[in-house]
């Protein structure tokens, strides 16, 4: 009876998924067209003697992104001056326009935080930023028009200094010399070598995180299960997915090991969707009661507070319900042998891409997402497992698999970051996951990697980094 219910639910669910994807396709196309249209905003700038005048904030954002090369110093209304080491990465979600900017004050001290852009300082208040906690991390409010405002009030009752963007270079004259950047004078090979070093560092940081949990007595299957679920949440829903992994422990899923193969995926889906409050997003109305009944038959965990899913600007194909079904299908293949043992079996020294291929679960987990899981979760976990258990072969194979893995789908934010830093972004340069991860590490830890002049500090060779 359980297998019959599971098959009925699975069939109905898949039909609903395909119908939903068909409904979403025009929306996705319209969104893409809209983004391309926004990117075609004309970049018009004029100067009437009182400073540059831009016609819209989109043009101002492009000017700010290029500010390290166009602006020697940035002068604030209170008289303080800053050098722009890095303008930050343009933000596509709610909140400030740029995140992670790095500035150097006149004494050589670094200041890191968010930047908000406006044509006029008063727009800070008319847009309600003084009441929005999302803007508490703003360290600089950049405007174009001259203003009497020295600071902008934040919801935290702190004040962000106001700076007037004044260019010392003509954006229409590319022959003028650019200001020195973080990698001034570096060739692409040297930059690539340093990104490889940082990529190894990011991998080993993740491995050490897993190792600390294992050394503290954490269950290996539950440890990697929580991280795998977190990876299914992308940026917006990592915390809710991890919460779900705690509400439905991996040991609960392993109780299904004796069920027929055809019922496993539906059973795991039922347990996770019921605990996550996502049944209505997965099954059509006529079959929702069947999915709930299936979860009850399987011994649904004690109900806890439902995860708070974030759906703002989440693409339909990345909806938590879609990602949950992918995770359920993948996990169902592991319940008989255990998640850790299954991942070890997927890793092969003679076929580095085998692990990522086995992590695919069409149509919910494609090659790109599977590669992300392999690079950010499975490989560092297996490296930690090898270190904790004294298995040199597992440790070395996982590290080698990471170093030769192909780069995952490019990240828009990291590409913008690289361009702002003068780092090549062509596919040939960022061909490996190792180098791509190095770019992400640089983005995250940039302030700690600069010297007092705002220049990049050379990191140790990759060979000197311990793999243990």
ZAVEXBA-611565 format. One line per field, with one value per residue (C-alpha): residue number from 1; residue in one letter; x, y, z. Coordinates in nm, 3 decimals. Example, Ala and Ser with C-alpha at 12.3 -4.5 7.8 and 13.67 -1.06 7.14 Angstrom:
<atoms>
seq = 1;2;
type = a;s;
c1 = 1.230;1.367;
c2 = -0.450;-0.106;
c3 = 0.780;0.714;
</atoms>
This chain:
<atoms>
seq = 1;2;3;4;5;6;7;8;9;10;11;12;13;14;15;16;17;18;19;20;21;22;23;24;25;26;27;28;29;30;31;32;33;34;35;36;37;38;39;40;41;42;43;44;45;46;47;48;49;50;51;52;53;54;55;56;57;58;59;60;61;62;63;64;65;66;67;68;69;70;71;72;73;74;75;76;77;78;79;80;81;82;83;84;85;86;87;88;89;90;91;92;93;94;95;96;97;98;99;100;101;102;103;104;105;106;107;108;109;110;111;112;113;114;115;116;117;118;119;120;121;122;123;124;125;126;127;128;129;130;131;132;133;134;135;136;137;138;139;140;141;142;143;144;145;146;147;148;149;150;151;152;153;154;155;156;157;158;159;160;161;162;163;164;165;166;167;168;169;170;171;172;173;174;175;176;177;178;179;180;181;182;183;184;185;186;187;188;189;190;191;192;193;194;195;196;197;198;199;200;201;202;203;204;205;206;207;208;209;210;211;212;213;214;215;216;217;218;219;220;221;222;223;224;225;226;227;228;229;230;231;232;233;234;235;236;237;238;239;240;241;242;243;244;245;246;247;248;249;250;251;252;253;254;255;256;257;258;259;260;261;262;263;264;265;266;267;268;269;270;271;272;273;274;275;276;277;278;279;280;281;282;283;284;285;286;287;288;289;290;291;292;293;294;295;296;297;298;299;300;301;302;303;304;305;306;307;308;309;310;311;312;313;314;315;316;317;318;319;320;321;322;323;324;325;326;327;328;329;330;331;332;333;334;335;336;337;338;339;340;341;342;343;344;345;346;347;348;349;350;351;352;353;354;355;356;357;358;359;360;361;362;363;364;365;366;367;368;369;370;371;372;373;374;375;376;377;378;379;380;381;382;383;384;385;386;387;388;389;390;391;392;393;394;395;396;397;398;399;400;401;402;403;404;405;406;407;408;409;410;411;412;413;414;415;416;417;418;419;420;421;422;423;424;425;426;427;428;429;430;431;432;433;434;435;436;437;438;439;440;441;442;443;444;445;446;447;448;449;450;451;452;453;454;455;456;457;458;459;460;461;462;463;464;465;466;467;468;
type = x;x;x;x;x;x;x;x;x;x;x;x;x;x;x;x;x;x;x;x;x;x;x;x;x;x;x;x;x;x;x;x;x;x;x;x;x;x;x;x;x;x;x;x;x;x;x;x;x;x;x;x;x;x;x;x;x;x;x;x;x;x;x;x;x;x;x;x;x;x;x;x;x;x;x;x;x;x;x;x;x;x;x;x;x;x;x;x;x;x;x;x;x;x;x;x;x;x;x;x;x;x;x;x;x;x;x;x;x;x;x;x;x;x;x;x;x;x;x;x;x;x;x;x;x;x;x;x;x;x;x;x;x;x;x;x;x;x;x;x;x;x;x;x;x;x;x;x;x;x;x;x;x;x;x;x;x;x;x;x;x;x;x;x;x;x;x;x;x;x;x;x;x;x;x;x;x;x;x;x;x;x;x;x;x;x;x;x;x;x;x;x;x;x;x;x;x;x;x;x;x;x;x;x;x;x;x;x;x;x;x;x;x;x;x;x;x;x;x;x;x;x;x;x;x;x;x;x;x;x;x;x;x;x;x;x;x;x;x;x;x;x;x;x;x;x;x;x;x;x;x;x;x;x;x;x;x;x;x;x;x;x;x;x;x;x;x;x;x;x;x;x;x;x;x;x;x;x;x;x;x;x;x;x;x;x;x;x;x;x;x;x;x;x;x;x;x;x;x;x;x;x;x;x;x;x;x;x;x;x;x;x;x;x;x;x;x;x;x;x;x;x;x;x;x;x;x;x;x;x;x;x;x;x;x;x;x;x;x;x;x;x;x;x;x;x;x;x;x;x;x;x;x;x;x;x;x;x;x;x;x;x;x;x;x;x;x;x;x;x;x;x;x;x;x;x;x;x;x;x;x;x;x;x;x;x;x;x;x;x;x;x;x;x;x;x;x;x;x;x;x;x;x;x;x;x;x;x;x;x;x;x;x;x;x;x;x;x;x;x;x;x;x;x;x;x;x;x;x;x;x;x;x;x;x;x;x;x;x;x;x;x;x;x;x;x;x;x;x;x;x;x;x;x;x;x;x;x;x;x;x;x;x;x;x;x;x;x;
c1 = 0.000;0.287;0.451;0.120;0.061;0.417;0.396;0.066;0.206;0.530;0.344;0.108;0.393;0.604;0.308;0.256;0.623;0.627;0.307;0.453;0.775;0.570;0.380;0.703;0.890;0.736;0.803;1.167;1.201;1.034;1.265;1.571;1.447;1.380;1.731;1.885;1.673;1.792;2.151;2.099;2.044;2.247;2.555;2.520;2.730;2.781;2.958;2.834;3.118;2.957;3.055;2.928;2.558;2.410;2.061;1.985;2.120;2.192;2.453;2.584;2.626;2.838;3.044;3.098;3.197;3.479;3.566;3.906;4.036;3.855;3.886;4.215;4.042;3.687;3.619;3.344;3.133;3.305;3.648;3.769;3.921;3.928;4.102;3.876;4.062;3.753;3.405;3.229;2.998;2.672;2.381;2.084;1.880;1.716;1.954;2.246;2.363;2.713;2.832;3.182;3.354;3.707;3.826;4.156;4.152;4.424;4.610;4.617;4.349;4.103;3.728;3.500;3.125;2.836;2.789;2.462;2.438;2.202;2.195;2.107;2.168;1.802;1.704;1.834;1.537;1.280;1.359;1.318;1.671;1.692;1.424;1.556;1.801;1.930;2.123;2.293;2.607;2.652;2.989;2.962;2.670;2.790;2.607;2.670;2.512;2.684;2.508;2.504;2.450;2.765;2.608;2.299;2.112;2.075;1.813;2.083;2.116;2.461;2.557;2.701;2.933;2.822;3.077;3.045;3.175;3.421;3.609;3.966;3.959;3.735;3.526;3.503;3.881;4.024;4.376;4.420;4.623;4.420;4.472;4.669;4.459;4.502;4.687;4.871;5.160;5.060;5.034;4.754;4.975;5.083;4.725;4.616;4.879;4.763;4.399;4.497;4.660;4.347;4.132;4.324;4.286;3.909;3.888;4.100;3.897;3.584;3.760;3.874;3.518;3.401;3.702;3.618;3.267;3.389;3.656;3.388;3.194;2.935;2.774;2.938;2.615;2.424;2.715;2.736;2.355;2.312;2.569;2.419;2.075;2.224;2.377;2.031;1.917;2.144;2.196;1.841;1.736;2.049;1.933;1.579;1.720;1.967;1.681;1.486;1.780;1.767;1.390;1.415;1.748;1.924;1.862;1.488;1.540;1.741;1.431;1.310;1.600;1.372;1.113;1.094;1.324;1.029;0.889;1.208;1.211;0.841;0.886;1.179;0.991;0.685;0.884;1.079;0.788;0.560;0.816;0.902;0.544;0.595;0.343;0.108;0.395;0.480;0.166;-0.150;-0.453;-0.605;-0.293;-0.183;-0.375;-0.198;0.141;0.042;-0.088;0.236;0.438;0.224;0.269;0.643;0.641;0.656;0.889;0.743;0.630;0.851;0.832;0.818;1.124;1.083;1.140;1.261;1.108;1.203;1.369;1.400;1.367;1.084;1.327;1.512;1.198;1.254;0.994;1.193;1.522;1.366;1.253;1.603;1.752;1.493;1.577;1.949;1.914;1.685;1.975;2.189;1.966;2.065;2.443;2.459;2.540;2.910;2.974;2.781;2.992;3.312;3.188;3.114;3.471;3.710;4.075;4.065;3.747;3.738;3.404;3.227;3.131;2.953;2.776;2.639;2.508;2.275;1.902;1.719;1.520;1.580;1.959;2.139;2.507;2.576;2.418;2.571;2.913;2.853;2.763;3.070;3.306;3.162;3.033;3.123;3.493;3.591;3.386;3.561;3.896;3.804;3.684;4.018;4.208;3.997;4.027;4.390;4.296;4.568;4.422;4.081;4.243;4.468;4.203;3.951;4.210;4.321;3.958;3.902;4.213;4.123;3.747;3.609;3.471;3.103;2.860;3.002;2.872;2.749;2.864;3.214;3.247;3.162;3.406;3.683;3.630;3.643;3.973;4.126;4.123;4.066;3.719;3.748;3.664;4.020;4.151;3.878;3.871;3.902;3.690;4.007;4.072;3.707;3.694;4.007;3.824;3.539;3.788;3.949;3.608;3.520;3.854;3.988;4.042;4.270;4.472;4.574;4.874;4.870;4.886;4.583;4.792;4.751;4.992;5.156;5.036;5.249;5.291;5.029;5.296;5.354;4.992;4.936;4.678;4.618;
c2 = 0.000;0.236;0.174;0.233;0.563;0.668;0.592;0.779;1.081;1.073;1.057;1.338;1.548;1.513;1.608;1.916;2.007;1.992;2.199;2.455;2.482;2.544;2.820;2.977;2.972;3.296;3.472;3.366;3.492;3.822;3.863;3.805;4.056;4.307;4.269;4.320;4.630;4.767;4.711;4.933;5.246;5.519;5.638;6.016;6.245;6.618;6.883;7.240;7.346;7.226;6.862;6.573;6.544;6.203;6.143;5.828;5.608;5.321;5.540;5.643;5.276;5.216;5.523;5.404;5.054;5.215;5.469;5.321;5.404;5.737;5.892;5.952;6.035;6.066;6.372;6.369;6.666;6.672;6.710;6.350;6.184;5.822;5.619;5.357;5.025;4.833;4.974;4.659;4.428;4.559;4.420;4.268;4.199;4.431;4.670;4.897;4.938;4.796;4.551;4.483;4.806;4.865;5.221;5.357;5.675;5.941;5.757;5.428;5.259;5.027;5.075;4.798;4.801;4.885;5.187;5.354;5.576;5.865;6.164;6.384;6.327;6.392;6.075;5.874;5.997;6.004;5.636;5.549;5.419;5.596;5.354;5.037;4.815;4.677;5.003;4.992;4.850;5.149;5.311;5.568;5.748;5.861;6.139;6.339;6.675;6.895;6.892;7.055;6.714;6.583;6.253;6.040;5.901;5.520;5.307;5.203;5.572;5.578;5.815;5.733;6.003;6.166;6.187;6.379;6.179;6.405;6.257;6.354;6.165;6.205;5.885;5.970;5.983;5.632;5.752;5.915;5.702;5.497;5.509;5.222;4.918;4.633;4.423;4.709;4.574;4.206;3.981;3.727;3.427;3.578;3.670;3.317;3.159;3.368;3.280;2.911;2.960;3.131;2.856;2.593;2.804;2.823;2.446;2.373;2.617;2.420;2.091;2.215;2.315;1.959;1.818;2.017;1.873;1.517;1.551;1.679;1.355;1.468;1.196;1.196;1.135;1.408;1.651;1.625;1.598;1.937;2.097;1.935;2.067;2.410;2.406;2.344;2.678;2.896;3.234;3.310;2.987;2.827;2.876;2.733;2.426;2.365;2.405;2.144;1.903;1.940;1.887;1.570;1.408;1.178;0.890;0.939;0.906;0.586;0.420;0.398;0.169;-0.136;0.018;-0.069;0.140;0.307;0.432;0.578;0.915;0.976;0.882;1.118;1.393;1.342;1.367;1.678;1.859;1.796;1.926;2.221;2.326;2.291;2.023;2.270;2.380;2.024;1.815;1.916;1.975;1.632;1.454;1.672;1.461;1.152;1.313;1.405;1.052;0.907;1.123;1.002;0.638;0.688;0.833;1.209;1.383;1.597;1.921;2.220;2.579;2.590;2.730;3.091;3.060;3.368;3.403;3.762;3.757;3.378;3.236;2.981;2.700;2.779;2.775;2.579;2.323;2.244;2.221;2.005;1.750;1.737;1.681;1.412;1.220;1.238;1.139;0.849;0.687;0.694;0.567;0.202;0.250;0.584;0.926;0.930;0.583;0.668;0.979;0.781;0.534;0.814;0.946;0.782;0.873;0.787;0.989;1.321;1.426;1.105;1.250;1.552;1.335;1.109;1.409;1.508;1.453;1.574;1.786;1.940;1.912;1.969;1.952;2.304;2.262;1.913;2.060;2.327;2.061;1.855;2.152;2.319;2.023;1.671;1.711;1.916;1.680;1.374;1.547;1.604;1.244;1.124;1.350;1.245;0.875;0.875;0.772;0.933;0.796;0.955;1.282;1.303;1.188;1.446;1.727;1.618;1.598;1.953;2.090;1.947;2.006;2.234;2.570;2.578;2.817;3.167;3.387;3.725;3.902;3.750;3.841;4.203;4.190;4.054;4.322;4.590;4.445;4.418;4.036;3.849;3.695;3.488;3.120;3.021;3.205;3.092;2.736;2.547;2.538;2.595;2.932;3.030;2.952;3.160;3.454;3.404;3.388;3.710;3.877;3.771;3.843;4.131;4.379;4.129;4.067;4.428;4.614;4.968;5.113;4.919;4.675;4.298;4.116;3.815;3.491;3.177;2.932;2.661;2.398;2.543;2.501;2.186;1.943;1.792;
c3 = 0.000;0.084;-0.251;-0.434;-0.255;-0.322;-0.693;-0.730;-0.551;-0.752;-1.087;-0.994;-0.862;-1.176;-1.395;-1.182;-1.207;-1.586;-1.603;-1.364;-1.562;-1.878;-1.699;-1.577;-1.908;-2.047;-1.716;-1.724;-2.082;-1.994;-1.694;-1.911;-2.168;-1.893;-1.754;-2.097;-2.143;-1.809;-1.912;-2.216;-2.004;-2.177;-1.990;-2.017;-1.802;-1.825;-1.621;-1.581;-1.355;-1.032;-1.078;-1.291;-1.369;-1.444;-1.569;-1.367;-1.089;-1.328;-1.497;-1.156;-1.062;-1.371;-1.292;-0.933;-1.050;-1.248;-0.978;-0.877;-1.224;-1.261;-0.918;-0.734;-0.407;-0.282;-0.068;0.192;0.290;0.630;0.469;0.507;0.199;0.084;-0.182;-0.341;-0.329;-0.441;-0.516;-0.395;-0.587;-0.726;-0.527;-0.709;-0.394;-0.143;0.029;-0.062;-0.421;-0.363;-0.099;0.027;-0.078;0.050;0.113;0.244;0.452;0.448;0.726;0.532;0.742;0.569;0.588;0.462;0.413;0.184;-0.042;-0.136;-0.444;-0.511;-0.741;-0.441;-0.070;0.015;-0.175;0.123;0.324;0.045;-0.023;0.345;0.399;0.736;0.861;0.695;0.887;0.556;0.522;0.863;0.699;0.469;0.536;0.258;0.095;-0.247;-0.431;-0.746;-0.674;-0.420;-0.085;0.257;0.419;0.586;0.698;0.643;0.943;0.968;1.144;1.391;1.491;1.337;1.056;0.714;0.575;0.250;-0.032;-0.356;-0.652;-0.831;-1.125;-1.200;-1.528;-1.829;-1.881;-2.251;-2.289;-2.239;-2.326;-1.985;-1.741;-1.496;-1.124;-0.973;-0.890;-0.643;-0.902;-1.072;-1.282;-1.249;-1.557;-1.591;-1.508;-1.178;-1.089;-1.179;-0.955;-0.661;-0.723;-0.721;-0.381;-0.249;-0.401;-0.204;0.108;0.064;0.013;0.320;0.529;0.443;0.514;0.856;0.937;0.872;1.057;1.369;1.370;1.320;1.588;1.826;1.778;1.524;1.313;0.970;0.777;0.960;0.920;0.543;0.513;0.679;0.449;0.141;0.234;0.300;-0.049;-0.195;-0.055;-0.268;-0.104;0.000;0.170;0.312;0.671;0.619;0.441;0.724;0.972;0.776;0.796;1.173;1.185;0.974;1.071;0.829;1.071;1.008;0.633;0.683;0.827;0.467;0.370;0.363;0.131;-0.242;-0.461;-0.634;-0.303;-0.158;-0.338;-0.273;0.092;0.146;-0.040;0.180;0.504;0.398;0.232;0.529;0.779;0.555;0.488;0.113;0.024;-0.145;-0.372;-0.476;-0.516;-0.706;-0.477;-0.542;-0.418;-0.126;0.124;-0.012;0.047;0.404;0.462;0.328;0.568;0.858;0.761;0.757;1.108;1.055;1.302;1.577;1.414;1.490;1.369;0.990;0.809;0.700;0.327;0.143;-0.201;-0.289;-0.634;-0.629;-0.979;-1.015;-1.098;-0.773;-0.560;-0.235;-0.344;-0.658;-0.470;-0.201;-0.458;-0.600;-0.255;-0.183;-0.500;-0.429;-0.064;-0.148;-0.334;-0.019;0.261;0.222;0.241;0.424;0.283;0.371;0.231;-0.085;-0.146;-0.093;-0.352;-0.598;-0.573;-0.817;-0.866;-1.236;-1.305;-1.116;-1.266;-1.161;-0.823;-0.972;-1.230;-0.957;-0.765;-1.050;-1.003;-1.319;-1.363;-1.021;-0.987;-1.315;-1.397;-1.270;-0.928;-0.891;-0.962;-0.696;-0.439;-0.527;-0.501;-0.192;0.010;-0.101;-0.182;0.127;0.344;0.198;0.250;0.616;0.648;0.515;0.756;1.055;0.975;0.871;0.517;0.304;-0.019;0.043;0.149;-0.157;-0.405;-0.285;-0.301;-0.649;-0.761;-0.646;-0.814;-1.154;-1.138;-1.407;-1.302;-1.220;-1.380;-1.346;-1.066;-1.185;-0.870;-0.882;-1.250;-1.171;-0.880;-1.104;-1.367;-1.101;-0.978;-1.325;-1.312;-1.640;-1.666;-1.982;-1.960;-2.039;-1.735;-1.493;-1.627;-1.298;-0.986;-0.787;-0.951;-0.941;-0.570;-0.527;-0.678;-0.431;-0.144;-0.263;-0.281;0.073;0.239;0.028;0.315;0.493;0.177;0.112;0.244;0.383;0.030;-0.087;-0.292;-0.287;-0.055;-0.223;-0.065;-0.003;-0.289;-0.313;-0.246;0.102;0.208;0.412;0.279;0.620;
</atoms>
